[in-house]
Amino acid sequence: MQGELNLLESKLAQLVQLTKRMRAENHQLRQDLAEALSHARQSDDKINIAKSRLENILAKLPDEKI
């Protein structure tokens, strides 16, 4: 009986440690995701600015007649 309790206690301790590690990893993954989403939004903004500038430049060019 004592052996079974010791085994259960050991397994419970392992479960607690695994849960702590998974929570820490999950927290880090959430931070990484937030950072990646922020970079993606910044990239989208830069692309939209560049697109707008190019459209303005193209609008100023004379029409080519063939």
Secondary structure as UniProt FT lines:
FT   HELIX           2..60
//
